[in-house]
Amino acid sequence: MHLHIFSKNKNRNASAKVWLVTLHVFDRGQLTKEEINIAVKLIQKNKEKINTQIEAFRKGKKLKPITLK
């Protein structure tokens, strides 16, 4: 399972992809190293919220993108 990471300052084609379990970045897209580091920290901090979204997705619920702060 992976997450798509978007910068609010760049277009959606600039997204990075991060494996959720290992937090390994396998596609940086057009995000900077600093943006990637911030994203990984936010993923760690919000893992429970992310897992709740994943479980809802698996149950077939329609989801909206979440913003992590």
PDB file of N, H, CA, C and O in Angstrom:
ATOM      1  N   MET A   1       0.850  -1.167   0.000  1.00  0.00           N
ATOM      2  CA  MET A   1       0.000   0.000   0.000  1.00  0.00           C
ATOM      3  C   MET A   1       0.898   1.232   0.000  1.00  0.00           C
ATOM      4  O   MET A   1       1.880   1.297   0.739  1.00  0.00           O
ATOM      5  N   HIS A   2       0.553   2.197  -0.829  1.00  0.00           N
ATOM      6  H   HIS A   2      -0.245   2.144  -1.429  1.00  0.00           H
ATOM      7  CA  HIS A   2       1.335   3.424  -0.870  1.00  0.00           C
ATOM      8  C   HIS A   2       0.419   4.643  -0.832  1.00  0.00           C
ATOM      9  O   HIS A   2      -0.783   4.556  -1.083  1.00  0.00           O
ATOM     10  N   LEU A   3       1.020   5.763  -0.515  1.00  0.00           N
ATOM     11  H   LEU A   3       1.997   5.834  -0.311  1.00  0.00           H
ATOM     12  CA  LEU A   3       0.310   7.036  -0.461  1.00  0.00           C
ATOM     13  C   LEU A   3       0.835   7.945  -1.556  1.00  0.00           C
ATOM     14  O   LEU A   3       2.014   7.900  -1.909  1.00  0.00           O
ATOM     15  N   HIS A   4      -0.041   8.759  -2.080  1.00  0.00           N
ATOM     16  H   HIS A   4      -0.998   8.795  -1.793  1.00  0.00           H
ATOM     17  CA  HIS A   4       0.363   9.813  -3.005  1.00  0.00           C
ATOM     18  C   HIS A   4       0.471  11.094  -2.190  1.00  0.00           C
ATOM     19  O   HIS A   4      -0.451  11.459  -1.461  1.00  0.00           O
ATOM     20  N   ILE A   5       1.599  11.766  -2.321  1.00  0.00           N
ATOM     21  H   ILE A   5       2.348  11.469  -2.913  1.00  0.00           H
ATOM     22  CA  ILE A   5       1.860  12.985  -1.574  1.00  0.00           C
ATOM     23  C   ILE A   5       1.866  14.151  -2.547  1.00  0.00           C
ATOM     24  O   ILE A   5       2.570  14.131  -3.557  1.00  0.00           O
ATOM     25  N   PHE A   6       1.072  15.167  -2.228  1.00  0.00           N
ATOM     26  H   PHE A   6       0.500  15.182  -1.408  1.00  0.00           H
ATOM     27  CA  PHE A   6       0.976  16.337  -3.086  1.00  0.00           C
ATOM     28  C   PHE A   6       1.432  17.569  -2.331  1.00  0.00           C
ATOM     29  O   PHE A   6       1.169  17.705  -1.136  1.00  0.00           O
ATOM     30  N   SER A   7       2.104  18.451  -3.015  1.00  0.00           N
ATOM     31  H   SER A   7       2.318  18.340  -3.986  1.00  0.00           H
ATOM     32  CA  SER A   7       2.461  19.750  -2.460  1.00  0.00           C
ATOM     33  C   SER A   7       1.361  20.727  -2.847  1.00  0.00           C
ATOM     34  O   SER A   7       0.939  20.764  -4.002  1.00  0.00           O
ATOM     35  N   LYS A   8       0.901  21.510  -1.897  1.00  0.00           N
ATOM     36  H   LYS A   8       1.244  21.480  -0.958  1.00  0.00           H
ATOM     37  CA  LYS A   8      -0.153  22.462  -2.236  1.00  0.00           C
ATOM     38  C   LYS A   8       0.347  23.568  -3.149  1.00  0.00           C
ATOM     39  O   LYS A   8      -0.450  24.321  -3.710  1.00  0.00           O
ATOM     40  N   ASN A   9       1.659  23.671  -3.302  1.00  0.00           N
ATOM     41  H   ASN A   9       2.306  23.060  -2.847  1.00  0.00           H
ATOM     42  CA  ASN A   9       2.235  24.712  -4.149  1.00  0.00           C
ATOM     43  C   ASN A   9       2.557  24.233  -5.565  1.00  0.00           C
ATOM     44  O   ASN A   9       3.037  25.012  -6.387  1.00  0.00           O
ATOM     45  N   LYS A  10       2.298  22.967  -5.851  1.00  0.00           N
ATOM     46  H   LYS A  10       1.908  22.333  -5.183  1.00  0.00           H
ATOM     47  CA  LYS A  10       2.636  22.411  -7.162  1.00  0.00           C
ATOM     48  C   LYS A  10       1.428  21.691  -7.741  1.00  0.00           C
ATOM     49  O   LYS A  10       0.465  21.398  -7.032  1.00  0.00           O
ATOM     50  N   ASN A  11       1.490  21.413  -9.027  1.00  0.00           N
ATOM     51  H   ASN A  11       2.272  21.652  -9.603  1.00  0.00           H
ATOM     52  CA  ASN A  11       0.359  20.735  -9.654  1.00  0.00           C
ATOM     53  C   ASN A  11       0.314  19.263  -9.248  1.00  0.00           C
ATOM     54  O   ASN A  11       1.286  18.726  -8.717  1.00  0.00           O
ATOM     55  N   ARG A  12      -0.816  18.624  -9.502  1.00  0.00           N
ATOM     56  H   ARG A  12      -1.605  19.061  -9.933  1.00  0.00           H
ATOM     57  CA  ARG A  12      -1.027  17.237  -9.054  1.00  0.00           C
ATOM     58  C   ARG A  12      -0.086  16.252  -9.740  1.00  0.00           C
ATOM     59  O   ARG A  12       0.119  15.152  -9.226  1.00  0.00           O
ATOM     60  N   ASN A  13       0.484  16.611 -10.872  1.00  0.00           N
ATOM     61  H   ASN A  13       0.317  17.505 -11.289  1.00  0.00           H
ATOM     62  CA  ASN A  13       1.430  15.730 -11.550  1.00  0.00           C
ATOM     63  C   ASN A  13       2.776  15.671 -10.835  1.00  0.00           C
ATOM     64  O   ASN A  13       3.631  14.854 -11.175  1.00  0.00           O
ATOM     65  N   ALA A  14       2.958  16.531  -9.852  1.00  0.00           N
ATOM     66  H   ALA A  14       2.263  17.195  -9.575  1.00  0.00           H
ATOM     67  CA  ALA A  14       4.221  16.602  -9.119  1.00  0.00           C
ATOM     68  C   ALA A  14       4.230  15.669  -7.915  1.00  0.00           C
ATOM     69  O   ALA A  14       5.151  15.736  -7.101  1.00  0.00           O
ATOM     70  N   SER A  15       3.239  14.809  -7.781  1.00  0.00           N
ATOM     71  H   SER A  15       2.491  14.755  -8.442  1.00  0.00           H
ATOM     72  CA  SER A  15       3.093  13.999  -6.572  1.00  0.00           C
ATOM     73  C   SER A  15       4.227  12.993  -6.391  1.00  0.00           C
ATOM     74  O   SER A  15       4.835  12.511  -7.347  1.00  0.00           O
ATOM     75  N   ALA A  16       4.481  12.699  -5.108  1.00  0.00           N
ATOM     76  H   ALA A  16       3.988  13.091  -4.331  1.00  0.00           H
ATOM     77  CA  ALA A  16       5.436  11.659  -4.737  1.00  0.00           C
ATOM     78  C   ALA A  16       4.636  10.438  -4.283  1.00  0.00           C
ATOM     79  O   ALA A  16       3.448  10.542  -3.979  1.00  0.00           O
ATOM     80  N   LYS A  17       5.295   9.291  -4.241  1.00  0.00           N
ATOM     81  H   LYS A  17       6.260   9.206  -4.488  1.00  0.00           H
ATOM     82  CA  LYS A  17       4.661   8.059  -3.762  1.00  0.00           C
ATOM     83  C   LYS A  17       5.523   7.474  -2.656  1.00  0.00           C
ATOM     84  O   LYS A  17       6.738   7.335  -2.798  1.00  0.00           O
ATOM     85  N   VAL A  18       4.867   7.133  -1.546  1.00  0.00           N
ATOM     86  H   VAL A  18       3.880   7.246  -1.430  1.00  0.00           H
ATOM     87  CA  VAL A  18       5.570   6.628  -0.371  1.00  0.00           C
ATOM     88  C   VAL A  18       4.889   5.342   0.091  1.00  0.00           C
ATOM     89  O   VAL A  18       3.670   5.310   0.259  1.00  0.00           O
ATOM     90  N   TRP A  19       5.678   4.278   0.299  1.00  0.00           N
ATOM     91  H   TRP A  19       6.669   4.304   0.163  1.00  0.00           H
ATOM     92  CA  TRP A  19       5.136   3.048   0.864  1.00  0.00           C
ATOM     93  C   TRP A  19       4.743   3.320   2.299  1.00  0.00           C
ATOM     94  O   TRP A  19       5.533   3.888   3.053  1.00  0.00           O
ATOM     95  N   LEU A  20       3.552   2.932   2.696  1.00  0.00           N
ATOM     96  H   LEU A  20       2.910   2.471   2.084  1.00  0.00           H
ATOM     97  CA  LEU A  20       3.041   3.242   4.020  1.00  0.00           C
ATOM     98  C   LEU A  20       3.770   2.472   5.120  1.00  0.00           C
ATOM     99  O   LEU A  20       4.092   3.055   6.155  1.00  0.00           O
ATOM    100  N   VAL A  21       4.033   1.208   4.930  1.00  0.00           N
ATOM    101  H   VAL A  21       3.771   0.734   4.089  1.00  0.00           H
ATOM    102  CA  VAL A  21       4.642   0.392   5.990  1.00  0.00           C
ATOM    103  C   VAL A  21       6.088   0.797   6.255  1.00  0.00           C
ATOM    104  O   VAL A  21       6.488   0.944   7.410  1.00  0.00           O
ATOM    105  N   THR A  22       6.863   0.975   5.210  1.00  0.00           N
ATOM    106  H   THR A  22       6.538   0.855   4.272  1.00  0.00           H
ATOM    107  CA  THR A  22       8.297   1.248   5.381  1.00  0.00           C
ATOM    108  C   THR A  22       8.643   2.731   5.321  1.00  0.00           C
ATOM    109  O   THR A  22       9.739   3.132   5.713  1.00  0.00           O
ATOM    110  N   LEU A  23       7.707   3.550   4.829  1.00  0.00           N
ATOM    111  H   LEU A  23       6.816   3.224   4.511  1.00  0.00           H
ATOM    112  CA  LEU A  23       7.917   4.981   4.579  1.00  0.00           C
ATOM    113  C   LEU A  23       9.043   5.227   3.577  1.00  0.00           C
ATOM    114  O   LEU A  23       9.687   6.276   3.592  1.00  0.00           O
ATOM    115  N   HIS A  24       9.268   4.248   2.713  1.00  0.00           N
ATOM    116  H   HIS A  24       8.745   3.396   2.701  1.00  0.00           H
ATOM    117  CA  HIS A  24      10.248   4.380   1.630  1.00  0.00           C
ATOM    118  C   HIS A  24       9.635   5.186   0.489  1.00  0.00           C
ATOM    119  O   HIS A  24       8.538   4.876   0.026  1.00  0.00           O
ATOM    120  N   VAL A  25      10.333   6.205   0.044  1.00  0.00           N
ATOM    121  H   VAL A  25      11.224   6.457   0.421  1.00  0.00           H
ATOM    122  CA  VAL A  25       9.883   7.031  -1.081  1.00  0.00           C
ATOM    123  C   VAL A  25      10.323   6.340  -2.360  1.00  0.00           C
ATOM    124  O   VAL A  25      11.521   6.217  -2.616  1.00  0.00           O
ATOM    125  N   PHE A  26       9.367   5.887  -3.169  1.00  0.00           N
ATOM    126  H   PHE A  26       8.394   5.987  -2.961  1.00  0.00           H
ATOM    127  CA  PHE A  26       9.759   5.199  -4.402  1.00  0.00           C
ATOM    128  C   PHE A  26       9.541   6.047  -5.638  1.00  0.00           C
ATOM    129  O   PHE A  26       9.885   5.627  -6.743  1.00  0.00           O
ATOM    130  N   ASP A  27       8.974   7.232  -5.473  1.00  0.00           N
ATOM    131  H   ASP A  27       8.693   7.573  -4.576  1.00  0.00           H
ATOM    132  CA  ASP A  27       8.862   8.173  -6.592  1.00  0.00           C
ATOM    133  C   ASP A  27       8.745   9.567  -5.993  1.00  0.00           C
ATOM    134  O   ASP A  27       7.729   9.891  -5.377  1.00  0.00           O
ATOM    135  N   ARG A  28       9.760  10.387  -6.162  1.00  0.00           N
ATOM    136  H   ARG A  28      10.586  10.124  -6.662  1.00  0.00           H
ATOM    137  CA  ARG A  28       9.763  11.737  -5.582  1.00  0.00           C
ATOM    138  C   ARG A  28       8.905  12.713  -6.366  1.00  0.00           C
ATOM    139  O   ARG A  28       8.580  13.791  -5.867  1.00  0.00           O
ATOM    140  N   GLY A  29       8.538  12.355  -7.574  1.00  0.00           N
ATOM    141  H   GLY A  29       8.802  11.479  -7.979  1.00  0.00           H
ATOM    142  CA  GLY A  29       7.810  13.306  -8.395  1.00  0.00           C
ATOM    143  C   GLY A  29       8.636  14.570  -8.538  1.00  0.00           C
ATOM    144  O   GLY A  29       9.832  14.498  -8.820  1.00  0.00           O
ATOM    145  N   GLN A  30       8.021  15.720  -8.350  1.00  0.00           N
ATOM    146  H   GLN A  30       7.050  15.779  -8.122  1.00  0.00           H
ATOM    147  CA  GLN A  30       8.740  16.990  -8.420  1.00  0.00           C
ATOM    148  C   GLN A  30       8.878  17.635  -7.043  1.00  0.00           C
ATOM    149  O   GLN A  30       9.183  18.822  -6.938  1.00  0.00           O
ATOM    150  N   LEU A  31       8.653  16.851  -5.990  1.00  0.00           N
ATOM    151  H   LEU A  31       8.405  15.886  -6.075  1.00  0.00           H
ATOM    152  CA  LEU A  31       8.787  17.386  -4.646  1.00  0.00           C
ATOM    153  C   LEU A  31      10.255  17.477  -4.254  1.00  0.00           C
ATOM    154  O   LEU A  31      11.073  16.650  -4.659  1.00  0.00           O
ATOM    155  N   THR A  32      10.575  18.487  -3.466  1.00  0.00           N
ATOM    156  H   THR A  32       9.911  19.159  -3.137  1.00  0.00           H
ATOM    157  CA  THR A  32      11.945  18.667  -2.996  1.00  0.00           C
ATOM    158  C   THR A  32      12.228  17.698  -1.848  1.00  0.00           C
ATOM    159  O   THR A  32      11.312  17.102  -1.282  1.00  0.00           O
ATOM    160  N   LYS A  33      13.495  17.555  -1.520  1.00  0.00           N
ATOM    161  H   LYS A  33      14.239  18.039  -1.979  1.00  0.00           H
ATOM    162  CA  LYS A  33      13.887  16.700  -0.399  1.00  0.00           C
ATOM    163  C   LYS A  33      13.228  17.197   0.890  1.00  0.00           C
ATOM    164  O   LYS A  33      12.779  16.398   1.711  1.00  0.00           O
ATOM    165  N   GLU A  34      13.175  18.507   1.057  1.00  0.00           N
ATOM    166  H   GLU A  34      13.540  19.156   0.390  1.00  0.00           H
ATOM    167  CA  GLU A  34      12.548  19.091   2.253  1.00  0.00           C
ATOM    168  C   GLU A  34      11.056  18.752   2.314  1.00  0.00           C
ATOM    169  O   GLU A  34      10.543  18.402   3.377  1.00  0.00           O
ATOM    170  N   GLU A  35      10.362  18.853   1.183  1.00  0.00           N
ATOM    171  H   GLU A  35      10.778  19.137   0.319  1.00  0.00           H
ATOM    172  CA  GLU A  35       8.938  18.512   1.146  1.00  0.00           C
ATOM    173  C   GLU A  35       8.714  17.035   1.465  1.00  0.00           C
ATOM    174  O   GLU A  35       7.770  16.682   2.173  1.00  0.00           O
ATOM    175  N   ILE A  36       9.584  16.179   0.941  1.00  0.00           N
ATOM    176  H   ILE A  36      10.350  16.466   0.366  1.00  0.00           H
ATOM    177  CA  ILE A  36       9.476  14.741   1.223  1.00  0.00           C
ATOM    178  C   ILE A  36       9.675  14.484   2.711  1.00  0.00           C
ATOM    179  O   ILE A  36       8.913  13.726   3.313  1.00  0.00           O
ATOM    180  N   ASN A  37      10.682  15.101   3.311  1.00  0.00           N
ATOM    181  H   ASN A  37      11.301  15.716   2.823  1.00  0.00           H
ATOM    182  CA  ASN A  37      10.948  14.903   4.743  1.00  0.00           C
ATOM    183  C   ASN A  37       9.763  15.346   5.596  1.00  0.00           C
ATOM    184  O   ASN A  37       9.396  14.664   6.553  1.00  0.00           O
ATOM    185  N   ILE A  38       9.171  16.473   5.257  1.00  0.00           N
ATOM    186  H   ILE A  38       9.469  17.027   4.480  1.00  0.00           H
ATOM    187  CA  ILE A  38       7.989  16.950   5.981  1.00  0.00           C
ATOM    188  C   ILE A  38       6.848  15.948   5.835  1.00  0.00           C
ATOM    189  O   ILE A  38       6.164  15.634   6.809  1.00  0.00           O
ATOM    190  N   ALA A  39       6.644  15.450   4.625  1.00  0.00           N
ATOM    191  H   ALA A  39       7.200  15.705   3.834  1.00  0.00           H
ATOM    192  CA  ALA A  39       5.562  14.499   4.372  1.00  0.00           C
ATOM    193  C   ALA A  39       5.751  13.222   5.180  1.00  0.00           C
ATOM    194  O   ALA A  39       4.793  12.718   5.768  1.00  0.00           O
ATOM    195  N   VAL A  40       6.966  12.692   5.219  1.00  0.00           N
ATOM    196  H   VAL A  40       7.744  13.101   4.741  1.00  0.00           H
ATOM    197  CA  VAL A  40       7.227  11.451   5.962  1.00  0.00           C
ATOM    198  C   VAL A  40       6.957  11.669   7.450  1.00  0.00           C
ATOM    199  O   VAL A  40       6.383  10.799   8.105  1.00  0.00           O
ATOM    200  N   LYS A  41       7.357  12.802   7.984  1.00  0.00           N
ATOM    201  H   LYS A  41       7.824  13.509   7.452  1.00  0.00           H
ATOM    202  CA  LYS A  41       7.088  13.103   9.398  1.00  0.00           C
ATOM    203  C   LYS A  41       5.585  13.204   9.661  1.00  0.00           C
ATOM    204  O   LYS A  41       5.096  12.727  10.685  1.00  0.00           O
ATOM    205  N   LEU A  42       4.864  13.819   8.741  1.00  0.00           N
ATOM    206  H   LEU A  42       5.261  14.206   7.909  1.00  0.00           H
ATOM    207  CA  LEU A  42       3.415  13.935   8.897  1.00  0.00           C
ATOM    208  C   LEU A  42       2.732  12.567   8.820  1.00  0.00           C
ATOM    209  O   LEU A  42       1.766  12.311   9.540  1.00  0.00           O
ATOM    210  N   ILE A  43       3.228  11.702   7.959  1.00  0.00           N
ATOM    211  H   ILE A  43       4.012  11.909   7.374  1.00  0.00           H
ATOM    212  CA  ILE A  43       2.677  10.346   7.858  1.00  0.00           C
ATOM    213  C   ILE A  43       2.881   9.621   9.182  1.00  0.00           C
ATOM    214  O   ILE A  43       1.957   8.993   9.698  1.00  0.00           O
ATOM    215  N   GLN A  44       4.079   9.707   9.727  1.00  0.00           N
ATOM    216  H   GLN A  44       4.829  10.217   9.308  1.00  0.00           H
ATOM    217  CA  GLN A  44       4.363   9.061  11.010  1.00  0.00           C
ATOM    218  C   GLN A  44       3.429   9.588  12.101  1.00  0.00           C
ATOM    219  O   GLN A  44       2.876   8.813  12.883  1.00  0.00           O
ATOM    220  N   LYS A  45       3.262  10.886  12.145  1.00  0.00           N
ATOM    221  H   LYS A  45       3.711  11.515  11.510  1.00  0.00           H
ATOM    222  CA  LYS A  45       2.449  11.538  13.172  1.00  0.00           C
ATOM    223  C   LYS A  45       0.962  11.184  13.032  1.00  0.00           C
ATOM    224  O   LYS A  45       0.248  11.119  14.033  1.00  0.00           O
ATOM    225  N   ASN A  46       0.498  10.959  11.814  1.00  0.00           N
ATOM    226  H   ASN A  46       1.078  11.012  11.002  1.00  0.00           H
ATOM    227  CA  ASN A  46      -0.929  10.750  11.541  1.00  0.00           C
ATOM    228  C   ASN A  46      -1.266   9.339  11.074  1.00  0.00           C
ATOM    229  O   ASN A  46      -2.269   9.137  10.389  1.00  0.00           O
ATOM    230  N   LYS A  47      -0.445   8.373  11.433  1.00  0.00           N
ATOM    231  H   LYS A  47       0.370   8.537  11.989  1.00  0.00           H
ATOM    232  CA  LYS A  47      -0.625   7.007  10.936  1.00  0.00           C
ATOM    233  C   LYS A  47      -2.004   6.439  11.297  1.00  0.00           C
ATOM    234  O   LYS A  47      -2.608   5.724  10.496  1.00  0.00           O
ATOM    235  N   GLU A  48      -2.496   6.750  12.479  1.00  0.00           N
ATOM    236  H   GLU A  48      -2.005   7.331  13.129  1.00  0.00           H
ATOM    237  CA  GLU A  48      -3.813   6.235  12.880  1.00  0.00           C
ATOM    238  C   GLU A  48      -4.922   6.801  11.984  1.00  0.00           C
ATOM    239  O   GLU A  48      -5.813   6.068  11.556  1.00  0.00           O
ATOM    240  N   LYS A  49      -4.861   8.079  11.710  1.00  0.00           N
ATOM    241  H   LYS A  49      -4.136   8.674  12.057  1.00  0.00           H
ATOM    242  CA  LYS A  49      -5.839   8.721  10.834  1.00  0.00           C
ATOM    243  C   LYS A  49      -5.783   8.119   9.419  1.00  0.00           C
ATOM    244  O   LYS A  49      -6.815   7.891   8.788  1.00  0.00           O
ATOM    245  N   ILE A  50      -4.585   7.872   8.948  1.00  0.00           N
ATOM    246  H   ILE A  50      -3.747   8.057   9.461  1.00  0.00           H
ATOM    247  CA  ILE A  50      -4.396   7.274   7.616  1.00  0.00           C
ATOM    248  C   ILE A  50      -4.956   5.857   7.587  1.00  0.00           C
ATOM    249  O   ILE A  50      -5.647   5.473   6.643  1.00  0.00           O
ATOM    250  N   ASN A  51      -4.655   5.089   8.619  1.00  0.00           N
ATOM    251  H   ASN A  51      -4.094   5.401   9.385  1.00  0.00           H
ATOM    252  CA  ASN A  51      -5.154   3.712   8.682  1.00  0.00           C
ATOM    253  C   ASN A  51      -6.680   3.666   8.746  1.00  0.00           C
ATOM    254  O   ASN A  51      -7.295   2.753   8.195  1.00  0.00           O
ATOM    255  N   THR A  52      -7.293   4.641   9.412  1.00  0.00           N
ATOM    256  H   THR A  52      -6.794   5.383   9.859  1.00  0.00           H
ATOM    257  CA  THR A  52      -8.754   4.723   9.457  1.00  0.00           C
ATOM    258  C   THR A  52      -9.308   4.952   8.054  1.00  0.00           C
ATOM    259  O   THR A  52     -10.310   4.345   7.675  1.00  0.00           O
ATOM    260  N   GLN A  53      -8.670   5.813   7.292  1.00  0.00           N
ATOM    261  H   GLN A  53      -7.856   6.306   7.600  1.00  0.00           H
ATOM    262  CA  GLN A  53      -9.081   6.074   5.910  1.00  0.00           C
ATOM    263  C   GLN A  53      -8.930   4.818   5.045  1.00  0.00           C
ATOM    264  O   GLN A  53      -9.800   4.503   4.233  1.00  0.00           O
ATOM    265  N   ILE A  54      -7.832   4.121   5.230  1.00  0.00           N
ATOM    266  H   ILE A  54      -7.126   4.377   5.889  1.00  0.00           H
ATOM    267  CA  ILE A  54      -7.592   2.900   4.449  1.00  0.00           C
ATOM    268  C   ILE A  54      -8.663   1.863   4.745  1.00  0.00           C
ATOM    269  O   ILE A  54      -9.171   1.212   3.831  1.00  0.00           O
ATOM    270  N   GLU A  55      -9.007   1.706   6.014  1.00  0.00           N
ATOM    271  H   GLU A  55      -8.595   2.234   6.756  1.00  0.00           H
ATOM    272  CA  GLU A  55     -10.034   0.734   6.396  1.00  0.00           C
ATOM    273  C   GLU A  55     -11.383   1.110   5.788  1.00  0.00           C
ATOM    274  O   GLU A  55     -12.112   0.236   5.318  1.00  0.00           O
ATOM    275  N   ALA A  56     -11.723   2.398   5.791  1.00  0.00           N
ATOM    276  H   ALA A  56     -11.131   3.108   6.172  1.00  0.00           H
ATOM    277  CA  ALA A  56     -12.977   2.852   5.171  1.00  0.00           C
ATOM    278  C   ALA A  56     -12.965   2.565   3.670  1.00  0.00           C
ATOM    279  O   ALA A  56     -13.979   2.150   3.108  1.00  0.00           O
ATOM    280  N   PHE A  57     -11.827   2.783   3.026  1.00  0.00           N
ATOM    281  H   PHE A  57     -11.004   3.119   3.483  1.00  0.00           H
ATOM    282  CA  PHE A  57     -11.684   2.494   1.599  1.00  0.00           C
ATOM    283  C   PHE A  57     -11.914   1.015   1.322  1.00  0.00           C
ATOM    284  O   PHE A  57     -12.604   0.647   0.371  1.00  0.00           O
ATOM    285  N   ARG A  58     -11.330   0.182   2.158  1.00  0.00           N
ATOM    286  H   ARG A  58     -10.770   0.480   2.931  1.00  0.00           H
ATOM    287  CA  ARG A  58     -11.498  -1.274   1.980  1.00  0.00           C
ATOM    288  C   ARG A  58     -12.949  -1.711   2.134  1.00  0.00           C
ATOM    289  O   ARG A  58     -13.368  -2.711   1.552  1.00  0.00           O
ATOM    290  N   LYS A  59     -13.710  -0.961   2.916  1.00  0.00           N
ATOM    291  H   LYS A  59     -13.369  -0.148   3.388  1.00  0.00           H
ATOM    292  CA  LYS A  59     -15.121  -1.274   3.116  1.00  0.00           C
ATOM    293  C   LYS A  59     -15.995  -0.691   2.015  1.00  0.00           C
ATOM    294  O   LYS A  59     -17.219  -0.822   2.047  1.00  0.00           O
ATOM    295  N   GLY A  60     -15.357  -0.043   1.037  1.00  0.00           N
ATOM    296  H   GLY A  60     -14.363   0.064   1.011  1.00  0.00           H
ATOM    297  CA  GLY A  60     -16.091   0.471  -0.109  1.00  0.00           C
ATOM    298  C   GLY A  60     -16.666   1.862   0.066  1.00  0.00           C
ATOM    299  O   GLY A  60     -17.457   2.314  -0.763  1.00  0.00           O
ATOM    300  N   LYS A  61     -16.281   2.546   1.129  1.00  0.00           N
ATOM    301  H   LYS A  61     -15.638   2.179   1.802  1.00  0.00           H
ATOM    302  CA  LYS A  61     -16.789   3.899   1.344  1.00  0.00           C
ATOM    303  C   LYS A  61     -16.091   4.879   0.411  1.00  0.00           C
ATOM    304  O   LYS A  61     -14.916   4.725   0.081  1.00  0.00           O
ATOM    305  N   LYS A  62     -16.848   5.891  -0.004  1.00  0.00           N
ATOM    306  H   LYS A  62     -17.803   6.016   0.265  1.00  0.00           H
ATOM    307  CA  LYS A  62     -16.278   6.933  -0.851  1.00  0.00           C
ATOM    308  C   LYS A  62     -15.515   7.904   0.044  1.00  0.00           C
ATOM    309  O   LYS A  62     -16.030   8.352   1.069  1.00  0.00           O
ATOM    310  N   LEU A  63     -14.293   8.223  -0.348  1.00  0.00           N
ATOM    311  H   LEU A  63     -13.875   7.860  -1.180  1.00  0.00           H
ATOM    312  CA  LEU A  63     -13.432   9.048   0.481  1.00  0.00           C
ATOM    313  C   LEU A  63     -13.032  10.320  -0.234  1.00  0.00           C
ATOM    314  O   LEU A  63     -12.993  10.386  -1.463  1.00  0.00           O
ATOM    315  N   LYS A  64     -12.736  11.328   0.568  1.00  0.00           N
ATOM    316  H   LYS A  64     -12.767  11.274   1.566  1.00  0.00           H
ATOM    317  CA  LYS A  64     -12.147  12.557   0.060  1.00  0.00           C
ATOM    318  C   LYS A  64     -10.686  12.582   0.521  1.00  0.00           C
ATOM    319  O   LYS A  64     -10.351  11.989   1.546  1.00  0.00           O
ATOM    320  N   PRO A  65      -9.827  13.259  -0.224  1.00  0.00           N
ATOM    321  CA  PRO A  65      -8.427  13.369   0.223  1.00  0.00           C
ATOM    322  C   PRO A  65      -8.367  14.025   1.607  1.00  0.00           C
ATOM    323  O   PRO A  65      -9.172  14.898   1.931  1.00  0.00           O
ATOM    324  N   ILE A  66      -7.413  13.592   2.402  1.00  0.00           N
ATOM    325  H   ILE A  66      -6.759  12.882   2.140  1.00  0.00           H
ATOM    326  CA  ILE A  66      -7.233  14.210   3.718  1.00  0.00           C
ATOM    327  C   ILE A  66      -6.009  15.102   3.691  1.00  0.00           C
ATOM    328  O   ILE A  66      -5.064  14.876   2.935  1.00  0.00           O
ATOM    329  N   THR A  67      -6.047  16.112   4.527  1.00  0.00           N
ATOM    330  H   THR A  67      -6.814  16.296   5.142  1.00  0.00           H
ATOM    331  CA  THR A  67      -4.919  17.024   4.675  1.00  0.00           C
ATOM    332  C   THR A  67      -4.289  16.775   6.024  1.00  0.00           C
ATOM    333  O   THR A  67      -4.968  16.817   7.050  1.00  0.00           O
ATOM    334  N   LEU A  68      -2.994  16.516   6.031  1.00  0.00           N
ATOM    335  H   LEU A  68      -2.443  16.482   5.197  1.00  0.00           H
ATOM    336  CA  LEU A  68      -2.279  16.273   7.275  1.00  0.00           C
ATOM    337  C   LEU A  68      -1.552  17.535   7.697  1.00  0.00           C
ATOM    338  O   LEU A  68      -0.931  18.216   6.880  1.00  0.00           O
ATOM    339  N   LYS A  69      -1.636  17.835   8.978  1.00  0.00           N
ATOM    340  H   LYS A  69      -2.140  17.282   9.642  1.00  0.00           H
ATOM    341  CA  LYS A  69      -0.992  19.031   9.518  1.00  0.00           C
ATOM    342  C   LYS A  69      -0.099  18.668  10.684  1.00  0.00           C
ATOM    343  O   LYS A  69       0.532  19.545  11.274  1.00  0.00           O
TER     344      LYS A  69
END
